[in-house]
Amino acid sequence: MGKNPFIVDPEETKIELAPWTDRAGRVWNIWMTLKQELSVGEHRAMLRKISSITQRVNTQQRGAVPDIEARHEWTEYSMARFEAYIIDWSLAHEPESKLPPTRASFEKLHRDVAELIDNAVDAHERAVSEEKKDEGTATAPSAIAS
């Protein structure tokens, strides 16, 4: 028997980013190893990091349905995706940096490096989504006759 078709396999994809030039003029070839696809649990954990739901308590009327408000912290979106997708990267193996792929390291990056990474993760997500469409894995539900 092969792989379980109902779960996300822990597949990885290595991506080479566009070369980045530091302030000293040194060119860095950065690579990342990403999860091929997030499981529903990983995706929800990522969304929890950028979302909050607040519910106002109505003390005036018993049984009244209070207002519910969902908020998304879009400034956290990139960091949450980095944490969800990035397994390894070249910055952890560079003698000059030794930066592990952690939230603390992501927050220390130059903005232009973070943008390169963000764009690469975007492209990766789009490619996986297109691949699924091409495979026809998204099918419409149908009624089951009994």
C-alpha positions as CSV (number, residue, x, y, z in Angstrom):
1,M,0.0,0.0,0.0
2,G,1.3,3.5,-0.9
3,K,1.0,6.9,0.7
4,N,-2.2,7.8,2.5
5,P,-4.1,10.1,0.1
6,F,-5.9,11.9,2.8
7,I,-2.9,13.5,4.5
8,V,-0.3,16.0,3.4
9,D,3.0,14.3,2.9
10,P,6.1,16.1,4.4
11,E,7.5,16.9,1.0
12,E,10.1,19.6,0.6
13,T,11.1,21.9,-2.3
14,K,14.4,23.8,-2.6
15,I,14.1,27.3,-4.1
16,E,16.9,29.5,-5.2
17,L,16.3,33.2,-4.7
18,A,17.5,36.0,-6.9
19,P,21.1,37.0,-5.9
20,W,21.2,39.6,-3.2
21,T,24.0,42.2,-2.9
22,D,24.9,43.5,0.5
23,R,26.1,47.0,1.4
24,A,29.7,45.9,1.0
25,G,29.0,44.8,-2.6
26,R,29.2,41.0,-1.9
27,V,26.7,38.9,-3.8
28,W,24.8,36.3,-1.9
29,N,23.1,33.3,-3.5
30,I,20.3,32.5,-1.0
31,W,18.4,29.2,-1.1
32,M,15.5,28.0,1.0
33,T,13.9,24.6,1.6
34,L,10.1,25.0,1.9
35,K,7.4,22.6,2.8
36,Q,5.7,21.6,-0.5
37,E,2.3,22.0,1.0
38,L,0.8,22.9,4.4
39,S,-1.6,20.5,6.2
40,V,-4.9,21.9,7.4
41,G,-3.4,22.1,10.9
42,E,-0.3,24.0,9.8
43,H,-2.4,26.4,7.7
44,R,-4.8,27.1,10.6
45,A,-1.8,27.6,13.0
46,M,-0.5,30.2,10.5
47,L,-3.9,31.9,10.3
48,R,-4.1,32.0,14.1
49,K,-0.9,34.0,14.2
50,I,-2.5,36.8,12.1
51,S,-6.1,36.6,13.3
52,S,-8.1,37.5,16.3
53,I,-11.8,37.4,17.0
54,T,-13.3,39.6,19.6
55,Q,-16.8,39.4,21.0
56,R,-18.3,42.3,22.9
57,V,-20.1,41.3,26.1
58,N,-23.6,42.7,26.3
59,T,-24.4,43.2,30.0
60,Q,-27.7,45.0,29.3
61,Q,-29.7,42.2,27.7
62,R,-29.5,38.6,28.8
63,G,-29.5,36.2,25.9
64,A,-28.7,38.9,23.3
65,V,-26.2,37.9,20.7
66,P,-23.2,40.2,21.1
67,D,-21.3,41.7,18.2
68,I,-18.4,39.6,16.9
69,E,-15.5,41.2,15.1
70,A,-12.7,39.4,13.2
71,R,-9.4,41.2,12.8
72,H,-6.4,40.3,10.6
73,E,-3.0,41.5,11.4
74,W,-1.6,41.8,7.9
75,T,1.8,43.1,9.2
76,E,2.3,39.6,10.6
77,Y,1.3,37.7,7.5
78,S,4.8,37.4,6.0
79,M,6.4,36.3,9.3
80,A,3.6,33.7,9.8
81,R,4.1,32.3,6.3
82,F,7.9,32.2,6.8
83,E,7.4,30.2,10.0
84,A,5.0,27.9,8.4
85,Y,6.9,27.1,5.2
86,I,10.6,27.6,5.7
87,I,12.4,24.4,6.9
88,D,16.0,25.4,6.1
89,W,17.9,28.1,4.3
90,S,21.4,29.0,3.3
91,L,21.7,31.7,6.0
92,A,21.9,28.9,8.6
93,H,25.0,27.5,6.9
94,E,26.9,30.7,6.1
95,P,29.9,31.1,8.4
96,E,29.2,34.8,8.6
97,S,25.6,34.6,9.7
98,K,24.6,31.2,11.1
99,L,21.0,32.3,11.2
100,P,18.6,29.5,11.9
101,P,15.2,29.7,10.1
102,T,13.4,31.1,13.1
103,R,11.0,34.0,13.8
104,A,13.9,35.8,15.6
105,S,16.1,35.5,12.5
106,F,13.3,36.5,10.1
107,E,12.8,39.7,12.1
108,K,16.4,40.7,11.8
109,L,16.5,40.5,8.0
110,H,17.0,43.5,5.7
111,R,13.6,44.5,4.3
112,D,14.8,43.8,0.7
113,V,15.9,40.2,1.7
114,A,12.6,39.7,3.4
115,E,10.8,40.9,0.3
116,L,12.8,38.4,-1.9
117,I,11.8,35.6,0.5
118,D,8.1,36.8,0.6
119,N,8.0,36.8,-3.2
120,A,9.5,33.4,-3.4
121,V,6.9,32.0,-0.9
122,D,4.2,33.7,-3.0
123,A,5.4,32.1,-6.2
124,H,5.7,28.7,-4.4
125,E,2.1,28.9,-3.2
126,R,0.8,29.9,-6.6
127,A,2.8,27.1,-8.3
128,V,1.4,24.5,-5.9
129,S,-2.1,25.9,-6.4
130,E,-1.8,25.7,-10.2
131,E,-0.4,22.2,-10.0
132,K,-3.4,21.1,-8.0
133,K,-5.7,22.7,-10.6
134,D,-3.9,20.9,-13.4
135,E,-4.2,17.6,-11.6
136,G,-7.9,18.2,-11.2
137,T,-7.8,17.5,-7.4
138,A,-10.4,20.2,-6.7
139,T,-13.7,18.5,-7.6
140,A,-17.2,19.7,-6.9
141,P,-19.2,17.7,-4.4
142,S,-21.8,15.4,-5.7
143,A,-24.9,13.8,-4.2
144,I,-24.6,10.2,-3.3
145,A,-27.6,8.1,-4.2
146,S,-28.8,5.6,-1.6
